Amino acid sequence: MVKEKAPIAQDIAFDYVFIGMGAANSLILIKLFESGGLLHKNLAIIDPIKRLGSPKQSDKTFCFWATVAEMNEMGLAHLVSASWSKAQINNQTNEIHPFTYYQIKSWDLFAYSHEIIERLKIPVYADAIVETVSQQDALIVKGESGSVYRCLEAFDSRPPQFAQCQSNETHLLQSFYGYVVESEEAVFDSESFVMMDFQVPQMENTQFMYVLPYDSRHALVELTRFGSEPIPKLEAQNALQEYIQQHFGTV
């Protein structure tokens, strides 16, 4: 997340511009809204992707550790879809107090940020940003469409540009693939999640399974990989099916 700022001037079109409305800028928008930081501000959102209305754009889940006090401070408790008070590591289950492991679905997060956008009537521009230029009195944001957006501050959540690897280097990518499964019998502990089970074939990478139960018969089973290439879909499906069959039987 990059926050760029320019001095105040009288002819600025916007106070804040949000470049991209994925998880990072959605959280910033929500926090600013709930703290009153958007009052009397001219705002704009620039994003080439329509976040709502397309399940394929909203099929992610965000999981994180937090205490009760931290959750209250973040103001996200109403978006939590599941939580766990215990973690299973190497077949041993342990309490994780004072922390809880929370899950928020991307659809719920984007729906709430969209509700704020609608409520404040924030204009949304379907555009891709090609350049940001700092001037003495403004930040100039240039779009692929040819549009130019002048603002005081921009919250830019686009992925960074990585330097090209040398011959002896590689970028380490983190990728995920998972199934939400339903078991014929009660096989999951809804209070405990399986954290980083490395007891799976590594396939010349570093990879592990997560199991996040929603109740005794439903869970998200997810393969995570750190490697030079993302997980191929077929390879992930095979690994998941083998793991599920081995640990939970028919689902």
FIVEX-890578 format. One record per residue (C-alpha): x, y, z. Coordinates in steps of 0.25 Angstrom, whole numbers, plus 5000, padded with zeros to 4 digits. Layout:
// residues N
<rec u="X" v="Y" w="Z"/>
...
//
This chain:
// residues 251
<rec u="5000" v="5000" w="5000"/>
<rec u="5006" v="5014" w="4996"/>
<rec u="5000" v="5027" w="5001"/>
<rec u="5004" v="5039" w="4993"/>
<rec u="5002" v="5053" w="4998"/>
<rec u="5002" v="5067" w="4992"/>
<rec u="5001" v="5081" w="4998"/>
<rec u="4987" v="5087" w="4999"/>
<rec u="4982" v="5096" w="4987"/>
<rec u="4969" v="5102" w="4983"/>
<rec u="4967" v="5096" w="4969"/>
<rec u="4968" v="5081" w="4973"/>
<rec u="4957" v="5073" w="4968"/>
<rec u="4958" v="5062" w="4979"/>
<rec u="4963" v="5062" w="4993"/>
<rec u="4965" v="5047" w="4993"/>
<rec u="4966" v="5037" w="4981"/>
<rec u="4965" v="5022" w="4983"/>
<rec u="4973" v="5015" w="4972"/>
<rec u="4968" v="5000" w="4972"/>
<rec u="4957" v="4996" w="4982"/>
<rec u="4962" v="4982" w="4986"/>
<rec u="4964" v="4978" w="5001"/>
<rec u="4974" v="4989" w="5005"/>
<rec u="4966" v="5001" w="5000"/>
<rec u="4953" v="4995" w="5004"/>
<rec u="4959" v="4994" w="5018"/>
<rec u="4964" v="5009" w="5018"/>
<rec u="4951" v="5014" w="5012"/>
<rec u="4943" v="5007" w="5023"/>
<rec u="4952" v="5012" w="5034"/>
<rec u="4952" v="5026" w="5029"/>
<rec u="4937" v="5026" w="5028"/>
<rec u="4935" v="5020" w="5042"/>
<rec u="4944" v="5031" w="5048"/>
<rec u="4938" v="5042" w="5041"/>
<rec u="4950" v="5045" w="5032"/>
<rec u="4942" v="5046" w="5019"/>
<rec u="4933" v="5057" w="5024"/>
<rec u="4933" v="5069" w="5015"/>
<rec u="4943" v="5062" w="5005"/>
<rec u="4942" v="5061" w="4990"/>
<rec u="4945" v="5047" w="4987"/>
<rec u="4947" v="5038" w="4975"/>
<rec u="4950" v="5023" w="4972"/>
<rec u="4957" v="5018" w="4960"/>
<rec u="4957" v="5003" w="4958"/>
<rec u="4956" v="4995" w="4944"/>
<rec u="4949" v="4984" w="4951"/>
<rec u="4934" v="4983" w="4955"/>
<rec u="4935" v="4977" w="4969"/>
<rec u="4921" v="4973" w="4971"/>
<rec u="4912" v="4965" w="4962"/>
<rec u="4923" v="4955" w="4958"/>
<rec u="4925" v="4943" w="4967"/>
<rec u="4938" v="4941" w="4961"/>
<rec u="4943" v="4954" w="4966"/>
<rec u="4938" v="4951" w="4980"/>
<rec u="4942" v="4937" w="4983"/>
<rec u="4953" v="4940" w="4992"/>
<rec u="4954" v="4939" w="5007"/>
<rec u="4963" v="4948" w="5017"/>
<rec u="4968" v="4941" w="5030"/>
<rec u="4975" v="4948" w="5041"/>
<rec u="4979" v="4948" w="5055"/>
<rec u="4973" v="4958" w="5065"/>
<rec u="4969" v="4960" w="5080"/>
<rec u="4955" v="4964" w="5083"/>
<rec u="4960" v="4979" w="5086"/>
<rec u="4967" v="4979" w="5072"/>
<rec u="4954" v="4974" w="5065"/>
<rec u="4946" v="4985" w="5073"/>
<rec u="4956" v="4996" w="5068"/>
<rec u="4956" v="4991" w="5054"/>
<rec u="4941" v="4991" w="5054"/>
<rec u="4940" v="4978" w="5045"/>
<rec u="4933" v="4969" w="5054"/>
<rec u="4920" v="4970" w="5047"/>
<rec u="4927" v="4965" w="5034"/>
<rec u="4933" v="4952" w="5041"/>
<rec u="4928" v="4939" w="5034"/>
<rec u="4935" v="4929" w="5043"/>
<rec u="4945" v="4929" w="5055"/>
<rec u="4953" v="4919" w="5062"/>
<rec u="4959" v="4919" w="5076"/>
<rec u="4968" v="4907" w="5075"/>
<rec u="4979" v="4903" w="5065"/>
<rec u="4983" v="4889" w="5061"/>
<rec u="4998" v="4888" w="5058"/>
<rec u="5005" v="4874" w="5056"/>
<rec u="4993" v="4867" w="5060"/>
<rec u="4992" v="4875" w="5074"/>
<rec u="4981" v="4885" w="5077"/>
<rec u="4984" v="4897" w="5085"/>
<rec u="4977" v="4909" w="5090"/>
<rec u="4981" v="4922" w="5084"/>
<rec u="4976" v="4932" w="5094"/>
<rec u="4976" v="4944" w="5094"/>
<rec u="4976" v="4943" w="5079"/>
<rec u="4965" v="4938" w="5070"/>
<rec u="4966" v="4934" w="5056"/>
<rec u="4956" v="4941" w="5048"/>
<rec u="4951" v="4940" w="5033"/>
<rec u="4944" v="4950" w="5025"/>
<rec u="4939" v="4947" w="5011"/>
<rec u="4943" v="4957" w="5000"/>
<rec u="4928" v="4958" w="4996"/>
<rec u="4924" v="4963" w="5009"/>
<rec u="4936" v="4973" w="5010"/>
<rec u="4933" v="4978" w="4996"/>
<rec u="4918" v="4979" w="4999"/>
<rec u="4921" v="4987" w="5011"/>
<rec u="4931" v="4997" w="5004"/>
<rec u="4921" v="4998" w="4992"/>
<rec u="4910" v="5002" w="5002"/>
<rec u="4918" v="5013" w="5007"/>
<rec u="4922" v="5017" w="4993"/>
<rec u="4907" v="5018" w="4990"/>
<rec u="4903" v="5025" w="5002"/>
<rec u="4913" v="5036" w="5000"/>
<rec u="4911" v="5036" w="4985"/>
<rec u="4925" v="5035" w="4982"/>
<rec u="4928" v="5035" w="4967"/>
<rec u="4934" v="5022" w="4962"/>
<rec u="4943" v="5023" w="4949"/>
<rec u="4945" v="5010" w="4941"/>
<rec u="4959" v="5013" w="4938"/>
<rec u="4973" v="5007" w="4939"/>
<rec u="4984" v="5016" w="4944"/>
<rec u="4997" v="5018" w="4936"/>
<rec u="5004" v="5028" w="4944"/>
<rec u="5004" v="5037" w="4956"/>
<rec u="5012" v="5050" w="4956"/>
<rec u="5014" v="5059" w="4968"/>
<rec u="5014" v="5074" w="4966"/>
<rec u="5015" v="5086" w="4975"/>
<rec u="5001" v="5087" w="4978"/>
<rec u="4995" v="5074" w="4974"/>
<rec u="4996" v="5059" w="4971"/>
<rec u="4993" v="5056" w="4956"/>
<rec u="4987" v="5043" w="4954"/>
<rec u="4987" v="5039" w="4939"/>
<rec u="4977" v="5028" w="4934"/>
<rec u="4978" v="5019" w="4922"/>
<rec u="4966" v="5025" w="4917"/>
<rec u="4973" v="5038" w="4915"/>
<rec u="4966" v="5044" w="4927"/>
<rec u="4974" v="5052" w="4937"/>
<rec u="4970" v="5052" w="4952"/>
<rec u="4976" v="5064" w="4961"/>
<rec u="4976" v="5061" w="4976"/>
<rec u="4982" v="5064" w="4989"/>
<rec u="4984" v="5050" w="4993"/>
<rec u="4984" v="5036" w="4986"/>
<rec u="4983" v="5022" w="4993"/>
<rec u="4989" v="5013" w="4982"/>
<rec u="4987" v="4998" w="4985"/>
<rec u="4992" v="4993" w="4971"/>
<rec u="5003" v="4982" w="4972"/>
<rec u="5017" v="4988" w="4971"/>
<rec u="5026" v="4986" w="4960"/>
<rec u="5037" v="4976" w="4963"/>
<rec u="5051" v="4977" w="4958"/>
<rec u="5055" v="4966" w="4947"/>
<rec u="5062" v="4954" w="4953"/>
<rec u="5076" v="4951" w="4950"/>
<rec u="5080" v="4937" w="4945"/>
<rec u="5083" v="4932" w="4959"/>
<rec u="5070" v="4938" w="4965"/>
<rec u="5055" v="4935" w="4965"/>
<rec u="5042" v="4942" w="4970"/>
<rec u="5036" v="4934" w="4981"/>
<rec u="5021" v="4934" w="4979"/>
<rec u="5010" v="4930" w="4989"/>
<rec u="4997" v="4924" w="4982"/>
<rec u="4985" v="4917" w="4988"/>
<rec u="4974" v="4907" w="4983"/>
<rec u="4963" v="4901" w="4991"/>
<rec u="4950" v="4894" w="4992"/>
<rec u="4938" v="4897" w="5001"/>
<rec u="4934" v="4883" w="5005"/>
<rec u="4922" v="4876" w="5011"/>
<rec u="4924" v="4863" w="5018"/>
<rec u="4914" v="4852" w="5020"/>
<rec u="4917" v="4851" w="5035"/>
<rec u="4922" v="4860" w="5046"/>
<rec u="4937" v="4860" w="5044"/>
<rec u="4941" v="4874" w="5047"/>
<rec u="4944" v="4882" w="5060"/>
<rec u="4937" v="4895" w="5057"/>
<rec u="4945" v="4902" w="5068"/>
<rec u="4959" v="4897" w="5063"/>
<rec u="4966" v="4900" w="5050"/>
<rec u="4977" v="4892" w="5044"/>
<rec u="4989" v="4901" w="5042"/>
<rec u="5000" v="4899" w="5032"/>
<rec u="5000" v="4884" w="5030"/>
<rec u="5013" v="4881" w="5023"/>
<rec u="5010" v="4866" w="5023"/>
<rec u="5007" v="4867" w="5008"/>
<rec u="5016" v="4865" w="4996"/>
<rec u="5024" v="4877" w="4994"/>
<rec u="5026" v="4875" w="4978"/>
<rec u="5039" v="4883" w="4978"/>
<rec u="5032" v="4895" w="4985"/>
<rec u="5028" v="4899" w="4999"/>
<rec u="5014" v="4896" w="5002"/>
<rec u="5004" v="4892" w="5012"/>
<rec u="4989" v="4890" w="5015"/>
<rec u="4979" v="4899" w="5023"/>
<rec u="4966" v="4893" w="5028"/>
<rec u="4956" v="4903" w="5033"/>
<rec u="4943" v="4897" w="5038"/>
<rec u="4930" v="4905" w="5037"/>
<rec u="4922" v="4894" w="5045"/>
<rec u="4924" v="4879" w="5048"/>
<rec u="4921" v="4875" w="5033"/>
<rec u="4926" v="4887" w="5025"/>
<rec u="4940" v="4893" w="5023"/>
<rec u="4949" v="4900" w="5014"/>
<rec u="4961" v="4891" w="5010"/>
<rec u="4972" v="4900" w="5004"/>
<rec u="4986" v="4897" w="4998"/>
<rec u="4996" v="4908" w="4999"/>
<rec u="5009" v="4908" w="4991"/>
<rec u="5022" v="4917" w="4992"/>
<rec u="5029" v="4915" w="4979"/>
<rec u="5034" v="4921" w="4966"/>
<rec u="5021" v="4918" w="4959"/>
<rec u="5007" v="4918" w="4964"/>
<rec u="5000" v="4904" w="4967"/>
<rec u="4994" v="4898" w="4954"/>
<rec u="4979" v="4896" w="4955"/>
<rec u="4980" v="4881" w="4952"/>
<rec u="4991" v="4879" w="4961"/>
<rec u="4984" v="4886" w="4972"/>
<rec u="4971" v="4878" w="4970"/>
<rec u="4979" v="4865" w="4971"/>
<rec u="4986" v="4869" w="4983"/>
<rec u="4973" v="4873" w="4990"/>
<rec u="4965" v="4861" w="4986"/>
<rec u="4976" v="4852" w="4992"/>
<rec u="4977" v="4860" w="5005"/>
<rec u="4962" v="4860" w="5007"/>
<rec u="4960" v="4846" w="5004"/>
<rec u="4972" v="4842" w="5014"/>
<rec u="4967" v="4851" w="5025"/>
<rec u="4952" v="4852" w="5024"/>
<rec u="4947" v="4841" w="5015"/>
<rec u="4936" v="4843" w="5005"/>
<rec u="4931" v="4858" w="5003"/>
//
